[in-house]
């Protein structure tokens, strides 16, 4: 399968996984009585899965390369933890759909800014009128979903 076909399929599956993850982890947090413990369990399972993935594919890059990276790049881990904790804590009382829709709105906004300015080494894709209209349509759709 070519990358041009594979990449969108993988990202679609990742998108499908976000609300499933939110519902499962929120339920685990509610059953445990601790969203923080559920988030920790999620992180351990995720780490273990990535460790197995790396072990199976073989180390293509030595771990020592981590020592030579700018410290600010590791902030992504803090954002990941924030996402896990917030979705696990808020989804049970706010609704998985509501929580995920607001996450999507945040993603639309931040992705547009990141692409427009080429932040963090991303490809620079200026927000044209057509692109802005598409983003507004997506945000408007999220707003309509919230009203029903």
C-alpha positions in Angstrom: 0.0 0.0 0.0 1.4 3.4 -0.9 2.1 6.1 1.7 -0.5 8.4 0.0 -3.2 5.8 0.7 -1.8 4.4 4.0 -1.2 7.6 5.9 -4.8 8.9 5.7 -6.2 5.5 6.7 -3.8 5.3 9.7 -4.8 8.8 10.8 -8.5 8.0 10.4 -8.1 4.9 12.6 -6.2 7.1 15.1 -9.1 9.5 15.1 -11.6 6.7 15.6 -9.5 5.6 18.6 -9.7 8.9 20.4 -13.4 8.7 21.5 -13.0 5.0 22.1 -10.0 5.7 24.3 -11.9 8.5 26.1 -14.9 6.3 26.8 -12.8 3.3 28.0 -10.4 5.3 30.2 -13.3 7.4 31.6 -15.1 4.2 32.6 -11.9 2.8 34.1 -11.4 6.1 36.1 -15.0 5.9 37.3 -14.8 2.3 38.3 -11.5 2.9 40.1 -12.7 6.1 41.7 -9.6 7.8 40.5 -9.1 9.4 37.1 -5.5 9.9 37.9 -4.9 6.2 38.5 -6.7 5.4 35.3 -4.5 7.8 33.4 -1.4 6.2 35.0 -2.6 2.8 33.9 -3.2 4.1 30.4 0.3 5.6 30.3 1.9 2.3 31.5 0.0 0.3 28.9 0.8 2.8 26.2 4.5 2.8 27.1 4.6 -1.0 27.2 2.9 -1.1 23.8 5.5 1.3 22.3 8.3 -0.6 23.9 7.1 -3.9 22.3 6.7 -2.1 19.0 10.2 -0.8 19.1 11.6 -4.1 20.2 9.9 -5.9 17.4 11.0 -3.5 14.7 14.5 -3.2 16.1 16.1 0.0 17.4 16.6 2.2 14.3 18.0 5.1 16.4 20.0 4.7 19.6 18.4 5.9 22.8 21.4 8.0 23.5 20.2 10.4 20.8 17.7 11.6 23.4 20.4 13.3 25.4 21.1 15.7 22.5 17.6 17.1 22.0 16.4 20.5 23.2 14.5 20.2 26.5 11.4 22.1 25.2 10.7 19.2 22.8 9.9 17.0 25.8 6.9 19.3 26.7 4.9 17.1 24.4 4.8 14.5 27.1 3.3 17.1 29.5 0.6 17.9 26.9 -0.1 14.2 26.5 -0.4 13.7 30.2 -2.7 16.8 30.4 -4.9 15.3 27.7 -5.1 11.9 29.3 -5.9 13.4 32.7 -8.5 15.9 31.4 -10.4 13.5 29.2 -10.4 10.8 31.9 -11.7 13.3 34.5 -14.1 15.3 32.5 -15.7 12.8 30.0 -17.7 10.9 32.6 -19.6 14.0 33.7 -19.5 16.1 30.5 -20.1 13.3 28.0 -17.5 11.6 25.8 -19.0 13.3 22.7 -18.9 16.7 24.3 -15.3 16.2 25.5 -14.1 14.9 22.1 -15.9 17.7 20.2 -14.1 20.4 22.3 -10.8 18.5 21.8 -11.5 18.6 18.0 -12.2 22.3 18.1 -8.9 22.9 19.9 -7.2 20.7 17.3 -8.6 22.7 14.4 -7.5 26.0 16.0 -4.0 24.9 17.0 -3.3 23.0 13.8 -4.3 26.0 11.8 -1.9 28.3 13.7 0.9 25.7 13.7 0.6 25.2 9.9 0.1 28.9 9.1 3.3 29.9 10.9 5.3 26.7 10.4 5.7 26.4 14.2 7.8 23.6 15.7 9.3 22.7 12.4 6.0 21.9 10.7 5.5 22.5 7.0 4.2 26.1 6.5 0.7 26.0 5.0 -0.8 29.5 5.0 -4.4 29.8 6.0 -6.0 30.9 2.8 -9.6 32.1 2.6 -10.7 28.6 1.4 -8.8 26.9 4.3 -10.2 29.4 6.8 -13.7 28.8 5.5 -13.2 25.0 5.9 -12.0 25.5 9.4 -15.0 27.7 10.2 -17.4 25.1 8.7 -15.8 22.4 10.8 -16.1 24.5 13.9 -19.7 25.4 13.0 -20.5 21.8 12.7 -19.1 21.1 16.1 -21.2 24.0 17.5 -24.4 22.5 15.8 -23.6 19.1 17.3 -23.3 20.6 20.8 -26.7 22.3 20.5 -28.7 19.1 19.9 
